[in-house]
Each structure stands twice: as C-alpha cells, then as structure tokens.
Amino acid sequence: MQPVKCLGLFCAGCLGMLAMAGASQGIYFTMELKNGNELITDHYSVDNDSVIRFYTSEGAVAIPRSIIKNIKSNDGTVTVDSEESEQKSPTAEIGEGEGEEMAGAPKSEKEEEQERIGSIQDQLAVIDANLDNLSKNKTLFIAQRDQYAQQQQKIQERIARIQKENEQYAEGSPEQKRNLEFEQAKLKDNDAKLQDMNQRIENNEKMFETQQRIKQRFEEDLAKLKK
C-alpha cells in the first residue's frame, strides 16, 4: 500500500468539510493537490519545507507539501509551486553527466523500504498534530455551545415572564411589546449561533474519525514494513 495514495484518501474525505472556509469574498487561495482535488481557504501558513497548514472554520489541518501541486490566489498569482521548487533543487547544479549517473543509480530494496517507512512516519506525525488540534477545537466548540445553551434558557425565561405579565392586561404596554420583540430577536440570533456550533462540532468529529481511520491504516502498513 502506497503512503501517498492513502493520504490522498484522507484529503478527499475531508474535502467537503474544508472547501468552504471563508472563500465567498475577498482574497482566497486554491490549493491544488497532485491527485486532482482542490481545497479553498482564505488563509494558510508554511510551517516548514515539508508541511503547509490549512485553516478552516473548524480549525487548522496540516498537509504534507509533497502532495500539493500548487497554491494560487484568486487573482491568478501562484504563491506556492511544488513542481517549480523540485526543478530548482540542488541536483540541477551537478556537473554534466554526473546527474544522469546519480539519477540512473537504482535503489536497493532496503533503501526503498526505508524511504517508505520514513514517508509513513512523517505522515503519521502530521496526522497526530491534526488530531491534537481537532481535540482542542472540539473542547472550545463544546464550551461555546454550552454558553449559547445557557443564554438560550435565560432568554426563554425572560420571554415567558413578559408574556405572563401581558396576560394581566387586555393589551400589553408598548414597552412590554418592545421588550418581547427584542427578546424574541435575541432568541432567534442565539438559536442560529447554537445551530452553527453544533454543526462545527459534527464536522470536527467527522474529520477526527477520518484521520483516525487513516492513522490506523498507516500504522498497519508501518508494522508490516518493520517485520
């Protein structure tokens, strides 16, 4: 099983949950993967030569630079081009004939196995970092959801109190009507925030489960290679 193919499954599985991160207006970036998929974000950062961090409303996801073809902004500027960087690698400075000799040297089975092991270990490190970020984000989302739930209960209590006071009169006072409309508007706004937070928690859990499955596959492959 090839590690890059497995990581491609991970990216494809998360694509639906990541692609809508703040790209509706202003400057945004399209991250084109070598497997043909695309991710869209309004912000990303380069951690080092091997990892690019992709930011979404559900948190940050680290993606190996090796599977990224390029990153373009919506004004057409290419901000990261892996293919170009590969062409400008130090091997281009090797003397005539030397590069061909080195490139043509076959790798031993042991060397190829060690490369596969190293690749899987690097990708496991990326997934572990993603799982840690997702766990932290879920804790924050749950705390925010609980806060909105408490606010919702208090608003509903105030609405019930105003409605009870209105029952004492044939028609509520103008001030009571304004208060009731104000609280109902707050309740509607709070409901929207509560639903949004529940959706974020659900997306976070799906991303977490996806990465756990991919991690398990990598660990199984690694165990076979180390036998």
C-alpha positions in Angstrom: 0.0 0.0 0.0 1.5 3.3 -1.0 1.5 6.1 1.7 0.8 8.9 -0.8 -2.4 7.1 -2.1 -3.6 6.6 1.5 -3.0 10.3 2.3 -4.9 11.2 -0.8 -7.9 9.3 0.6 -7.6 11.4 3.7 -7.6 14.7 1.8 -10.6 13.5 -0.3 -12.5 12.5 2.8 -12.1 15.9 4.4 -12.6 17.9 1.2 -16.3 18.5 1.6 -15.8 19.9 5.1 -12.8 22.1 4.3 -13.6 23.7 1.0 -15.9 26.5 2.1 -13.6 28.2 4.6 -14.1 31.9 4.1 -13.8 31.9 0.3 -17.0 33.7 -0.5 -15.4 37.2 -0.7 -12.1 38.9 -0.7 -8.8 37.2 -1.4 -8.7 33.5 -1.2 -6.4 30.7 -2.2 -7.0 27.4 -4.1 -4.7 24.6 -3.1 -4.4 22.1 -6.0 -3.4 18.6 -4.9 -1.4 16.2 -7.1 -4.4 13.8 -7.0 -6.5 16.4 -8.7 -8.5 17.6 -5.7 -8.7 21.2 -4.7 -9.0 22.9 -1.3 -10.1 26.5 -0.8 -9.2 28.8 2.1 -8.7 32.4 2.9 -5.6 31.7 5.0 -2.8 29.2 5.1 0.8 29.2 6.5 4.0 27.4 5.6 5.3 25.6 8.7 8.5 24.4 7.1 9.7 22.8 3.8 7.5 19.8 4.2 4.2 21.0 5.8 1.6 23.6 4.9 -1.1 24.5 7.5 -4.6 24.9 6.0 -7.0 27.0 8.1 -10.8 26.4 8.2 -13.7 27.4 10.4 -13.3 24.0 12.2 -9.6 24.6 12.9 -6.2 24.1 11.2 -5.2 21.0 9.2 -1.5 20.3 8.4 -1.0 19.0 4.8 2.3 17.5 3.6 3.8 19.7 0.9 4.7 16.7 -1.1 1.1 16.1 -2.2 0.5 19.7 -3.1 0.9 20.7 -6.8 0.5 24.5 -6.3 -1.4 27.2 -4.4 -3.0 30.0 -6.4 -4.7 33.2 -5.2 -8.0 34.2 -6.9 -6.1 37.0 -8.7 -4.1 34.3 -10.6 -0.9 34.6 -8.6 0.9 31.3 -7.9 2.1 31.6 -4.3 3.5 28.0 -3.9 4.6 25.8 -6.8 6.0 22.4 -5.7 6.8 21.4 -9.2 8.9 24.5 -9.7 10.8 24.0 -6.4 11.6 20.5 -7.4 13.0 21.7 -10.7 15.2 24.2 -8.8 16.6 21.5 -6.4 20.4 21.3 -5.8 20.7 18.4 -8.2 20.4 20.9 -11.1 23.9 22.2 -10.2 25.6 18.9 -10.6 28.1 18.7 -13.5 27.2 17.4 -16.9 26.9 13.6 -16.9 27.1 13.4 -13.1 23.3 14.0 -12.7 22.4 11.3 -15.1 24.7 8.8 -13.4 23.2 9.6 -10.0 19.6 9.6 -11.2 20.2 6.3 -13.0 21.6 4.6 -10.0 19.0 2.0 -8.9 18.0 2.0 -5.2 18.3 -1.2 -3.3 15.2 -2.9 -1.9 16.4 -1.9 1.6 16.7 1.8 0.7 13.2 1.8 -0.9 11.8 0.2 2.2 13.5 2.8 4.5 12.1 5.6 2.3 8.5 4.1 2.6 9.0 3.8 6.4 10.2 7.4 6.6 7.3 8.7 4.5 4.7 6.9 6.7 6.3 8.2 9.9 6.3 11.8 8.5 2.6 11.5 7.6 1.7 9.9 11.0 3.4 12.9 12.7 1.2 15.2 10.6 -2.0 13.3 11.4 -1.1 13.3 15.2 -0.7 17.0 15.0 -4.1 17.3 13.3 -5.8 15.1 15.8 -4.4 17.2 18.6 -5.7 20.4 17.0 -9.1 18.9 16.4 -9.4 17.7 20.0 -8.6 21.2 21.3 -11.0 22.8 18.9 -13.8 20.4 19.9 -13.3 21.4 23.6 -13.6 25.0 22.6 -16.7 24.4 20.5 -18.4 22.5 23.2 -17.7 25.2 25.8 -19.1 27.8 23.4 -22.2 25.7 22.6 -22.9 25.3 26.4 -22.6 29.0 26.8 -25.2 29.6 24.0 -27.4 27.0 25.5 -27.4 28.8 28.9 -28.1 32.1 27.1 -31.0 30.5 25.3 -32.5 29.3 28.6 -32.3 32.7 30.1 -33.8 34.4 27.1 -36.7 31.9 27.1 -37.3 32.6 30.8 -37.4 36.4 30.2 -39.9 35.9 27.3 -42.1 33.7 29.5 -42.1 36.3 32.2 -43.0 39.1 29.8 -45.8 37.0 28.3 -47.2 36.3 31.7 -47.2 40.0 32.6 -49.0 40.7 29.4 -51.8 38.3 30.3 -52.7 40.6 33.1 -53.8 43.2 30.6 -56.0 43.1 27.5 -53.2 44.6 25.6 -49.6 44.8 26.7 -48.0 48.2 27.1 -45.8 49.5 24.2 -42.7 49.0 26.4 -43.6 45.4 27.1 -44.2 44.8 23.3 -40.8 46.3 22.5 -39.2 44.1 25.2 -40.9 41.0 23.9 -39.8 41.7 20.3 -36.3 42.4 21.5 -36.0 39.2 23.4 -37.5 37.2 20.5 -34.9 38.7 18.1 -32.2 37.7 20.6 -33.6 34.2 20.8 -33.5 33.8 17.0 -30.0 35.1 16.8 -28.9 32.8 19.6 -30.6 29.8 18.0 -28.6 30.4 14.8 -25.3 30.5 16.8 -26.2 27.4 18.6 -27.0 25.5 15.4 -23.8 26.7 13.8 -21.8 25.5 16.8 -23.5 22.1 16.7 -22.6 21.9 13.0 -19.0 22.7 13.8 -18.8 20.0 16.4 -20.3 17.5 14.0 -17.8 18.4 11.3 -15.0 18.3 13.7 -16.0 14.8 14.8 -16.2 13.6 11.2 -12.7 15.0 10.5 -11.4 13.4 13.6 -12.8 10.0 12.7 -11.5 10.2 9.2 -8.0 10.9 10.4 -8.1 8.1 13.0 -9.0 5.6 10.2 -6.1 6.8 8.1 -3.8 6.7 11.0 -4.8 3.1 11.7 -4.0 2.2 8.1 -0.6 3.9 8.2 0.2 2.1 11.4 -0.7 -1.3 9.9 1.5 -0.6 6.9 4.3 0.5 9.1 4.1 -2.6 11.2 4.3 -4.8 8.0 7.3 -2.9 6.7 9.1 -3.3 10.1 8.7 -7.0 10.3 
